[in-house]
Structures are given as structure tokens and as C-alpha cells.
Amino acid sequence: MQLDDLYQEVILDHYRHPRHFAALRDDETLVDEENPLCGDHIRMAAKLAGERLTDLRVQCTGCAICTASASMMAEAVSDQPVSAVRSKIETFLAILRGEQPPQADDLGDLVALRGVAEFPMRVKCATMPWHALSAVLQRLSVAK
Ligand code: ZN
């Protein structure tokens, strides 16, 4: 498998037109993480409405893998119950760690990122938005 195979059309589409991206103010930013190995930088804001994750916004400057992963993630988890969000995080991370074979219906567009698991240097790029989201959930449930 060539690295080029990673950059499938769906990844490029999310990279060029990221969903749920916005410039975030410092006072609404819940999580701020960097991957110095690649230069990826991500910030997130979100709210809880009852048990639902709402108003998720992402500010990400990084490589195509990180940006596309953040965009697909935001699309997959927005307005979902927190329990479903947690289970998507677990599923995605298990797939990227190679512990679980990807099922298209688990993740939708996110299966496009499964090939990243073959490239240890890029796994951090794909998983960072998910670790950040996990931290967001933690911040929100503490703040509640
Ligand atoms: Zn990266």
C-alpha cells in the first residue's frame, strides 16, 4: 500500500471543506492540543444539551490526515448522545490501534482513515482530534 492511498477522495474533500470548523475564542475553548511531530494544532468548543453533545466547533491547523479526521469526527458526533460519542471514540481508536477490523456501518466516512493504521507516524495525526474530543467530554461533565 502506498501513502498516496491514504489520501482518498473522501479525505481530501474533508480536508478542503472541513465541517464544523470555526475560529474559537479563548474563553470558549475547552481543549487545546498540539502534535509537535507533525505541527498539527487543534482546539475545540462544545456544549451539552441534556445528554447530547451540541454546538461542537473545531479549530484545526494541521496536515490533511488530522484535518480530515477532525472534520469527519465532528460530523459523526455532532448532536449525538454522549454515550454514542464515547462509543465512537472507543471504536475509532481501537481500529487505528489495529485491535479491531473496521466495519463501514460503525463509522461511515471515517473508514476512509483505516489505512492510516499502517503508518505509525500518521496514527497520531488521525487520533489527536479524538483524544481532544474525549478531553472535551471530560471538561463538559465536570463543568455541568
Ligand atoms: Zn499531522
Backbone and ligand atoms as CSV (ligand in chain L), in Angstrom:
chain,resi,resn,atom,element,x,y,z
A,1,MET,N,N,0.842,-1.202,0.000
A,1,MET,CA,C,0.000,0.000,0.000
A,1,MET,C,C,0.880,1.256,0.000
A,2,GLN,N,N,0.583,2.174,-0.855
A,2,GLN,CA,C,1.328,3.434,-0.947
A,2,GLN,C,C,0.686,4.492,-0.054
A,3,LEU,N,N,1.517,5.431,0.397
A,3,LEU,CA,C,0.993,6.509,1.230
A,3,LEU,C,C,-0.108,7.276,0.494
A,4,ASP,N,N,0.043,7.378,-0.823
A,4,ASP,CA,C,-0.967,8.075,-1.627
A,4,ASP,C,C,-2.363,7.488,-1.440
A,5,ASP,N,N,-2.397,6.187,-1.168
A,5,ASP,CA,C,-3.692,5.535,-0.996
A,5,ASP,C,C,-4.455,6.091,0.203
A,6,LEU,N,N,-3.711,6.694,1.131
A,6,LEU,CA,C,-4.359,7.294,2.296
A,6,LEU,C,C,-5.249,8.460,1.890
A,7,TYR,N,N,-4.775,9.161,0.892
A,7,TYR,CA,C,-5.455,10.405,0.542
A,7,TYR,C,C,-6.568,10.133,-0.444
A,8,GLN,N,N,-7.503,9.393,0.013
A,8,GLN,CA,C,-8.632,9.084,-0.836
A,8,GLN,C,C,-9.494,10.323,-1.006
A,9,GLU,N,N,-10.374,10.239,-1.964
A,9,GLU,CA,C,-11.210,11.391,-2.299
A,9,GLU,C,C,-11.950,11.944,-1.082
A,10,VAL,N,N,-12.449,11.037,-0.248
A,10,VAL,CA,C,-13.250,11.492,0.890
A,10,VAL,C,C,-12.390,12.270,1.894
A,11,ILE,N,N,-11.146,11.844,2.044
A,11,ILE,CA,C,-10.241,12.545,2.957
A,11,ILE,C,C,-9.940,13.938,2.413
A,12,LEU,N,N,-9.650,13.986,1.129
A,12,LEU,CA,C,-9.344,15.283,0.513
A,12,LEU,C,C,-10.529,16.230,0.580
A,13,ASP,N,N,-11.722,15.677,0.415
A,13,ASP,CA,C,-12.906,16.513,0.466
A,13,ASP,C,C,-13.070,17.145,1.856
A,14,HIS,N,N,-12.864,16.339,2.884
A,14,HIS,CA,C,-12.969,16.881,4.242
A,14,HIS,C,C,-11.831,17.864,4.540
A,15,TYR,N,N,-10.664,17.601,3.981
A,15,TYR,CA,C,-9.526,18.493,4.184
A,15,TYR,C,C,-9.800,19.852,3.531
A,16,ARG,N,N,-10.364,19.823,2.336
A,16,ARG,CA,C,-10.607,21.077,1.609
A,16,ARG,C,C,-11.819,21.820,2.140
A,17,HIS,N,N,-12.805,21.054,2.616
A,17,HIS,CA,C,-14.045,21.670,3.102
A,17,HIS,C,C,-14.385,21.117,4.472
A,18,PRO,N,N,-13.588,21.440,5.477
A,18,PRO,CA,C,-13.827,20.838,6.795
A,18,PRO,C,C,-15.157,21.273,7.391
A,19,ARG,N,N,-15.844,20.309,8.013
A,19,ARG,CA,C,-17.155,20.549,8.616
A,19,ARG,C,C,-16.994,20.965,10.074
A,20,HIS,N,N,-17.886,21.841,10.504
A,20,HIS,CA,C,-17.939,22.266,11.906
A,20,HIS,C,C,-16.675,22.997,12.344
A,21,PHE,N,N,-15.943,23.573,11.378
A,21,PHE,CA,C,-14.749,24.318,11.747
A,21,PHE,C,C,-15.114,25.777,11.969
A,22,ALA,N,N,-14.455,26.405,12.933
A,22,ALA,CA,C,-14.707,27.808,13.252
A,22,ALA,C,C,-13.499,28.364,13.983
A,23,ALA,N,N,-13.352,29.687,13.958
A,23,ALA,CA,C,-12.331,30.321,14.788
A,23,ALA,C,C,-12.898,30.440,16.194
A,24,LEU,N,N,-12.174,29.933,17.174
A,24,LEU,CA,C,-12.688,29.885,18.540
A,24,LEU,C,C,-12.055,30.979,19.401
A,25,ARG,N,N,-12.891,31.563,20.256
A,25,ARG,CA,C,-12.371,32.494,21.258
A,25,ARG,C,C,-11.720,31.703,22.391
A,26,ASP,N,N,-10.755,32.324,23.045
A,26,ASP,CA,C,-10.075,31.637,24.148
A,26,ASP,C,C,-11.055,31.203,25.239
A,27,ASP,N,N,-12.048,32.073,25.522
A,27,ASP,CA,C,-12.917,31.798,26.669
A,27,ASP,C,C,-13.948,30.691,26.396
A,28,GLU,N,N,-14.064,30.262,25.151
A,28,GLU,CA,C,-14.989,29.158,24.871
A,28,GLU,C,C,-14.224,27.870,24.531
A,29,THR,N,N,-12.919,27.971,24.402
A,29,THR,CA,C,-12.115,26.807,24.043
A,29,THR,C,C,-11.961,25.880,25.241
A,30,LEU,N,N,-12.358,24.639,25.052
A,30,LEU,CA,C,-12.299,23.673,26.154
A,30,LEU,C,C,-11.004,22.869,26.135
A,31,VAL,N,N,-10.478,22.658,24.953
A,31,VAL,CA,C,-9.302,21.809,24.804
A,31,VAL,C,C,-8.394,22.412,23.736
A,32,ASP,N,N,-7.106,22.337,23.982
A,32,ASP,CA,C,-6.115,22.908,23.076
A,32,ASP,C,C,-4.945,21.929,23.037
A,33,GLU,N,N,-4.769,21.237,21.918
A,33,GLU,CA,C,-3.723,20.217,21.859
A,33,GLU,C,C,-2.867,20.372,20.621
A,34,GLU,N,N,-1.589,19.977,20.786
A,34,GLU,CA,C,-0.658,20.060,19.671
A,34,GLU,C,C,0.078,18.743,19.493
A,35,ASN,N,N,0.415,18.453,18.249
A,35,ASN,CA,C,1.261,17.311,17.933
A,35,ASN,C,C,2.544,17.866,17.326
A,36,PRO,N,N,3.568,18.057,18.159
A,36,PRO,CA,C,4.788,18.706,17.674
A,36,PRO,C,C,5.484,17.905,16.576
A,37,LEU,N,N,5.244,16.596,16.518
A,37,LEU,CA,C,5.883,15.773,15.488
A,37,LEU,C,C,5.459,16.200,14.089
A,38,CYS,N,N,4.205,16.644,13.979
A,38,CYS,CA,C,3.666,16.976,12.666
A,38,CYS,C,C,3.352,18.461,12.543
A,39,GLY,N,N,3.150,19.139,13.678
A,39,GLY,CA,C,2.759,20.541,13.643
A,39,GLY,C,C,1.254,20.734,13.679
A,40,ASP,N,N,0.525,19.644,13.916
A,40,ASP,CA,C,-0.934,19.755,13.999
A,40,ASP,C,C,-1.322,20.469,15.292
A,41,HIS,N,N,-2.332,21.321,15.191
A,41,HIS,CA,C,-2.808,22.073,16.358
A,41,HIS,C,C,-4.335,22.086,16.315
A,42,ILE,N,N,-4.942,21.712,17.421
A,42,ILE,CA,C,-6.398,21.608,17.433
A,42,ILE,C,C,-6.975,22.225,18.696
A,43,ARG,N,N,-8.081,22.939,18.516
A,43,ARG,CA,C,-8.850,23.484,19.639
A,43,ARG,C,C,-10.310,23.113,19.421
A,44,MET,N,N,-11.027,22.918,20.515
A,44,MET,CA,C,-12.432,22.544,20.384
A,44,MET,C,C,-13.299,23.258,21.396
A,45,ALA,N,N,-14.536,23.513,20.966
A,45,ALA,CA,C,-15.567,24.036,21.856
A,45,ALA,C,C,-16.829,23.213,21.630
A,46,ALA,N,N,-17.604,23.040,22.666
A,46,ALA,CA,C,-18.857,22.287,22.543
A,46,ALA,C,C,-19.719,22.580,23.756
A,47,LYS,N,N,-20.967,22.165,23.678
A,47,LYS,CA,C,-21.885,22.304,24.803
A,47,LYS,C,C,-22.642,21.009,25.002
A,48,LEU,N,N,-23.249,20.904,26.150
A,48,LEU,CA,C,-24.132,19.775,26.412
A,48,LEU,C,C,-25.558,20.300,26.468
A,49,ALA,N,N,-26.466,19.588,25.792
A,49,ALA,CA,C,-27.892,19.850,25.959
A,49,ALA,C,C,-28.474,18.563,26.505
A,50,GLY,N,N,-28.702,18.525,27.780
A,50,GLY,CA,C,-29.085,17.261,28.405
A,50,GLY,C,C,-27.947,16.273,28.238
A,51,GLU,N,N,-28.261,15.151,27.592
A,51,GLU,CA,C,-27.240,14.125,27.373
A,51,GLU,C,C,-26.642,14.206,25.970
A,52,ARG,N,N,-26.908,15.309,25.276
A,52,ARG,CA,C,-26.480,15.406,23.891
A,52,ARG,C,C,-25.311,16.385,23.741
A,53,LEU,N,N,-24.370,16.020,22.892
A,53,LEU,CA,C,-23.251,16.904,22.575
A,53,LEU,C,C,-23.694,17.847,21.457
A,54,THR,N,N,-23.712,19.149,21.739
A,54,THR,CA,C,-24.170,20.097,20.727
A,54,THR,C,C,-23.135,21.193,20.514
A,55,ASP,N,N,-23.357,21.947,19.429
A,55,ASP,CA,C,-22.544,23.129,19.161
A,55,ASP,C,C,-21.045,22.797,19.159
A,56,LEU,N,N,-20.710,21.630,18.622
A,56,LEU,CA,C,-19.291,21.257,18.531
A,56,LEU,C,C,-18.626,22.077,17.435
A,57,ARG,N,N,-17.582,22.772,17.811
A,57,ARG,CA,C,-16.810,23.547,16.834
A,57,ARG,C,C,-15.335,23.232,16.997
A,58,VAL,N,N,-14.645,23.172,15.868
A,58,VAL,CA,C,-13.248,22.747,15.839
A,58,VAL,C,C,-12.427,23.808,15.132
A,59,GLN,N,N,-11.279,24.111,15.723
A,59,GLN,CA,C,-10.305,24.959,15.048
A,59,GLN,C,C,-9.055,24.117,14.897
A,60,CYS,N,N,-8.702,23.814,13.664
A,60,CYS,CA,C,-7.595,22.885,13.436
A,60,CYS,C,C,-6.699,23.420,12.341
A,61,THR,N,N,-5.411,23.511,12.633
A,61,THR,CA,C,-4.446,23.754,11.578
A,61,THR,C,C,-3.504,22.569,11.600
A,62,GLY,N,N,-3.466,21.853,10.521
A,62,GLY,CA,C,-2.619,20.670,10.510
A,62,GLY,C,C,-2.613,20.024,9.148
A,63,CYS,N,N,-2.094,18.809,9.127
A,63,CYS,CA,C,-1.962,18.075,7.875
A,63,CYS,C,C,-3.334,17.570,7.418
A,64,ALA,N,N,-3.363,16.999,6.241
A,64,ALA,CA,C,-4.629,16.511,5.674
A,64,ALA,C,C,-5.254,15.444,6.552
A,65,ILE,N,N,-4.444,14.563,7.111
A,65,ILE,CA,C,-4.984,13.462,7.918
A,65,ILE,C,C,-5.660,13.990,9.186
A,66,CYS,N,N,-4.977,14.894,9.858
A,66,CYS,CA,C,-5.520,15.448,11.103
A,66,CYS,C,C,-6.793,16.258,10.822
A,67,THR,N,N,-6.730,17.110,9.809
A,67,THR,CA,C,-7.871,17.960,9.483
A,67,THR,C,C,-9.074,17.130,9.049
A,68,ALA,N,N,-8.827,16.141,8.195
A,68,ALA,CA,C,-9.928,15.300,7.707
A,68,ALA,C,C,-10.512,14.476,8.843
A,69,SER,N,N,-9.652,13.969,9.718
A,69,SER,CA,C,-10.137,13.179,10.841
A,69,SER,C,C,-11.007,14.048,11.752
A,70,ALA,N,N,-10.555,15.271,12.019
A,70,ALA,CA,C,-11.320,16.192,12.874
A,70,ALA,C,C,-12.663,16.530,12.241
A,71,SER,N,N,-12.666,16.747,10.936
A,71,SER,CA,C,-13.892,17.109,10.228
A,71,SER,C,C,-14.887,15.950,10.206
A,72,MET,N,N,-14.404,14.757,9.896
A,72,MET,CA,C,-15.291,13.583,9.858
A,72,MET,C,C,-15.812,13.264,11.251
A,73,MET,N,N,-14.941,13.436,12.231
A,73,MET,CA,C,-15.341,13.185,13.612
A,73,MET,C,C,-16.453,14.151,14.014
A,74,ALA,N,N,-16.249,15.436,13.713
A,74,ALA,CA,C,-17.244,16.438,14.104
A,74,ALA,C,C,-18.596,16.112,13.484
A,75,GLU,N,N,-18.561,15.694,12.218
A,75,GLU,CA,C,-19.792,15.340,11.535
A,75,GLU,C,C,-20.444,14.107,12.180
A,76,ALA,N,N,-19.608,13.158,12.579
A,76,ALA,CA,C,-20.128,11.891,13.119
A,76,ALA,C,C,-20.701,12.038,14.529
A,77,VAL,N,N,-20.201,12.986,15.305
A,77,VAL,CA,C,-20.600,13.028,16.720
A,77,VAL,C,C,-21.498,14.217,17.078
A,78,SER,N,N,-21.637,15.179,16.170
A,78,SER,CA,C,-22.450,16.353,16.489
A,78,SER,C,C,-23.891,15.959,16.775
A,79,ASP,N,N,-24.425,16.530,17.835
A,79,ASP,CA,C,-25.820,16.305,18.217
A,79,ASP,C,C,-26.128,14.838,18.518
A,80,GLN,N,N,-25.108,14.091,18.894
A,80,GLN,CA,C,-25.296,12.698,19.305
A,80,GLN,C,C,-25.316,12.620,20.832
A,81,PRO,N,N,-25.990,11.602,21.375
A,81,PRO,CA,C,-25.920,11.397,22.823
A,81,PRO,C,C,-24.468,11.124,23.250
A,82,VAL,N,N,-24.112,11.608,24.429
A,82,VAL,CA,C,-22.737,11.447,24.908
A,82,VAL,C,C,-22.313,9.975,24.926
A,83,SER,N,N,-23.230,9.073,25.271
A,83,SER,CA,C,-22.876,7.645,25.306
A,83,SER,C,C,-22.480,7.150,23.907
A,84,ALA,N,N,-23.176,7.617,22.872
A,84,ALA,CA,C,-22.840,7.221,21.498
A,84,ALA,C,C,-21.502,7.831,21.082
A,85,VAL,N,N,-21.264,9.061,21.532
A,85,VAL,CA,C,-19.996,9.728,21.210
A,85,VAL,C,C,-18.837,8.942,21.815
A,86,ARG,N,N,-18.999,8.557,23.089
A,86,ARG,CA,C,-17.929,7.782,23.748
A,86,ARG,C,C,-17.674,6.476,23.015
A,87,SER,N,N,-18.729,5.823,22.564
A,87,SER,CA,C,-18.522,4.541,21.906
A,87,SER,C,C,-17.864,4.727,20.537
A,88,LYS,N,N,-18.176,5.826,19.829
A,88,LYS,CA,C,-17.474,6.104,18.566
A,88,LYS,C,C,-15.985,6.368,18.808
A,89,ILE,N,N,-15.684,7.090,19.865
A,89,ILE,CA,C,-14.274,7.353,20.196
A,89,ILE,C,C,-13.546,6.031,20.419
A,90,GLU,N,N,-14.145,5.155,21.229
A,90,GLU,CA,C,-13.505,3.867,21.524
A,90,GLU,C,C,-13.319,3.033,20.273
A,91,THR,N,N,-14.368,2.976,19.436
A,91,THR,CA,C,-14.287,2.190,18.210
A,91,THR,C,C,-13.194,2.707,17.288
A,92,PHE,N,N,-13.180,4.033,17.085
A,92,PHE,CA,C,-12.202,4.603,16.163
A,92,PHE,C,C,-10.775,4.347,16.647
A,93,LEU,N,N,-10.535,4.585,17.935
A,93,LEU,CA,C,-9.179,4.399,18.465
A,93,LEU,C,C,-8.754,2.933,18.392
A,94,ALA,N,N,-9.691,2.011,18.627
A,94,ALA,CA,C,-9.361,0.581,18.547
A,94,ALA,C,C,-8.995,0.191,17.116
A,95,ILE,N,N,-9.695,0.748,16.144
A,95,ILE,CA,C,-9.387,0.460,14.741
A,95,ILE,C,C,-8.006,0.993,14.380
A,96,LEU,N,N,-7.732,2.212,14.811
A,96,LEU,CA,C,-6.432,2.821,14.485
A,96,LEU,C,C,-5.274,2.135,15.213
A,97,ARG,N,N,-5.576,1.504,16.345
A,97,ARG,CA,C,-4.535,0.735,17.030
A,97,ARG,C,C,-4.418,-0.670,16.436
A,98,GLY,N,N,-5.265,-0.960,15.452
A,98,GLY,CA,C,-5.219,-2.269,14.812
A,98,GLY,C,C,-5.850,-3.369,15.640
A,99,GLU,N,N,-6.617,-3.003,16.663
A,99,GLU,CA,C,-7.212,-4.012,17.548
A,99,GLU,C,C,-8.552,-4.522,17.030
A,100,GLN,N,N,-9.106,-3.825,16.066
A,100,GLN,CA,C,-10.464,-4.140,15.638
A,100,GLN,C,C,-10.566,-3.883,14.144
A,101,PRO,N,N,-11.110,-4.818,13.370
A,101,PRO,CA,C,-11.278,-4.561,11.946
A,101,PRO,C,C,-12.394,-3.538,11.729
A,102,PRO,N,N,-12.207,-2.607,10.806
A,102,PRO,CA,C,-13.231,-1.588,10.591
A,102,PRO,C,C,-14.482,-2.150,9.932
A,103,GLN,N,N,-15.624,-1.705,10.397
A,103,GLN,CA,C,-16.914,-2.019,9.782
A,103,GLN,C,C,-17.481,-0.709,9.259
A,104,ALA,N,N,-17.866,-0.700,8.004
A,104,ALA,CA,C,-18.338,0.544,7.398
A,104,ALA,C,C,-19.475,1.172,8.194
A,105,ASP,N,N,-20.376,0.326,8.710
A,105,ASP,CA,C,-21.550,0.897,9.381
A,105,ASP,C,C,-21.216,1.462,10.766
A,106,ASP,N,N,-20.060,1.079,11.322
A,106,ASP,CA,C,-19.635,1.688,12.584
A,106,ASP,C,C,-19.324,3.166,12.406
A,107,LEU,N,N,-18.692,3.501,11.321
A,107,LEU,CA,C,-18.011,4.783,11.232
A,107,LEU,C,C,-18.350,5.623,10.016
A,108,GLY,N,N,-19.104,5.118,9.060
A,108,GLY,CA,C,-19.406,5.916,7.873
A,108,GLY,C,C,-18.136,6.331,7.148
A,109,ASP,N,N,-18.041,7.627,6.808
A,109,ASP,CA,C,-16.882,8.159,6.079
A,109,ASP,C,C,-15.559,7.855,6.763
A,110,LEU,N,N,-15.615,7.686,8.077
A,110,LEU,CA,C,-14.366,7.512,8.826
A,110,LEU,C,C,-13.585,6.271,8.431
A,111,VAL,N,N,-14.238,5.303,7.792
A,111,VAL,CA,C,-13.491,4.120,7.354
A,111,VAL,C,C,-12.400,4.514,6.365
A,112,ALA,N,N,-12.542,5.666,5.724
A,112,ALA,CA,C,-11.503,6.135,4.805
A,112,ALA,C,C,-10.162,6.298,5.509
A,113,LEU,N,N,-10.212,6.454,6.836
A,113,LEU,CA,C,-8.974,6.662,7.587
A,113,LEU,C,C,-8.350,5.363,8.090
A,114,ARG,N,N,-8.994,4.227,7.814
A,114,ARG,CA,C,-8.489,2.976,8.385
A,114,ARG,C,C,-7.067,2.677,7.927
A,115,GLY,N,N,-6.725,3.082,6.680
A,115,GLY,CA,C,-5.389,2.808,6.140
A,115,GLY,C,C,-4.279,3.466,6.942
A,116,VAL,N,N,-4.633,4.522,7.693
A,116,VAL,CA,C,-3.634,5.232,8.483
A,116,VAL,C,C,-2.982,4.301,9.513
A,117,ALA,N,N,-3.735,3.290,9.962
A,117,ALA,CA,C,-3.212,2.356,10.968
A,117,ALA,C,C,-1.912,1.701,10.502
A,118,GLU,N,N,-1.703,1.646,9.191
A,118,GLU,CA,C,-0.487,1.031,8.648
A,118,GLU,C,C,0.722,1.951,8.735
A,119,PHE,N,N,0.507,3.203,9.099
A,119,PHE,CA,C,1.590,4.179,9.112
A,119,PHE,C,C,1.722,4.797,10.505
A,120,PRO,N,N,2.536,4.169,11.350
A,120,PRO,CA,C,2.612,4.600,12.753
A,120,PRO,C,C,2.859,6.101,12.918
A,121,MET,N,N,3.639,6.696,12.004
A,121,MET,CA,C,3.917,8.130,12.116
A,121,MET,C,C,2.662,8.980,11.956
A,122,ARG,N,N,1.675,8.445,11.224
A,122,ARG,CA,C,0.482,9.244,10.957
A,122,ARG,C,C,-0.681,8.920,11.890
A,123,VAL,N,N,-0.531,7.862,12.674
A,123,VAL,CA,C,-1.640,7.477,13.547
A,123,VAL,C,C,-1.979,8.606,14.521
A,124,LYS,N,N,-0.947,9.262,15.062
A,124,LYS,CA,C,-1.167,10.367,15.994
A,124,LYS,C,C,-1.963,11.495,15.330
A,125,CYS,N,N,-1.689,11.736,14.032
A,125,CYS,CA,C,-2.410,12.787,13.293
A,125,CYS,C,C,-3.912,12.469,13.268
A,126,ALA,N,N,-4.238,11.205,13.033
A,126,ALA,CA,C,-5.639,10.798,12.908
A,126,ALA,C,C,-6.333,10.716,14.263
A,127,THR,N,N,-5.575,10.337,15.301
A,127,THR,CA,C,-6.222,10.110,16.598
A,127,THR,C,C,-6.278,11.364,17.466
A,128,MET,N,N,-5.428,12.355,17.202
A,128,MET,CA,C,-5.397,13.528,18.086
A,128,MET,C,C,-6.765,14.194,18.254
A,129,PRO,N,N,-7.516,14.403,17.157
A,129,PRO,CA,C,-8.839,15.023,17.351
A,129,PRO,C,C,-9.729,14.201,18.288
A,130,TRP,N,N,-9.565,12.887,18.281
A,130,TRP,CA,C,-10.411,12.005,19.097
A,130,TRP,C,C,-10.005,12.057,20.561
A,131,HIS,N,N,-8.693,12.148,20.793
A,131,HIS,CA,C,-8.248,12.323,22.179
A,131,HIS,C,C,-8.722,13.680,22.696
A,132,ALA,N,N,-8.688,14.684,21.821
A,132,ALA,CA,C,-9.159,16.017,22.212
A,132,ALA,C,C,-10.660,15.978,22.525
A,133,LEU,N,N,-11.410,15.250,21.716
A,133,LEU,CA,C,-12.855,15.139,21.952
A,133,LEU,C,C,-13.138,14.447,23.284
A,134,SER,N,N,-12.357,13.443,23.574
A,134,SER,CA,C,-12.504,12.754,24.844
A,134,SER,C,C,-12.257,13.728,26.007
A,135,ALA,N,N,-11.255,14.582,25.856
A,135,ALA,CA,C,-10.980,15.601,26.874
A,135,ALA,C,C,-12.125,16.609,26.964
A,136,VAL,N,N,-12.736,16.933,25.827
A,136,VAL,CA,C,-13.891,17.837,25.816
A,136,VAL,C,C,-15.032,17.253,26.650
A,137,LEU,N,N,-15.305,15.971,26.451
A,137,LEU,CA,C,-16.388,15.324,27.215
A,137,LEU,C,C,-16.093,15.391,28.711
A,138,GLN,N,N,-14.824,15.185,29.033
A,138,GLN,CA,C,-14.438,15.241,30.437
A,138,GLN,C,C,-14.659,16.649,31.004
A,139,ARG,N,N,-14.240,17.663,30.246
A,139,ARG,CA,C,-14.400,19.040,30.702
A,139,ARG,C,C,-15.883,19.379,30.871
A,140,LEU,N,N,-16.703,18.924,29.934
A,140,LEU,CA,C,-18.127,19.243,29.981
A,140,LEU,C,C,-18.828,18.578,31.165
A,141,SER,N,N,-18.464,17.346,31.430
A,141,SER,CA,C,-19.173,16.673,32.515
A,141,SER,C,C,-18.716,17.195,33.869
A,142,VAL,N,N,-17.482,17.701,33.915
A,142,VAL,CA,C,-17.008,18.341,35.140
A,142,VAL,C,C,-17.710,19.687,35.326
A,143,ALA,N,N,-17.873,20.402,34.209
A,143,ALA,CA,C,-18.444,21.756,34.273
A,143,ALA,C,C,-19.947,21.726,34.570
A,144,LYS,N,N,-20.573,20.592,34.302
A,144,LYS,CA,C,-22.025,20.505,34.392
A,144,LYS,C,C,-22.522,20.701,35.823
L,1,ZN,ZN,ZN,-0.405,15.519,11.086
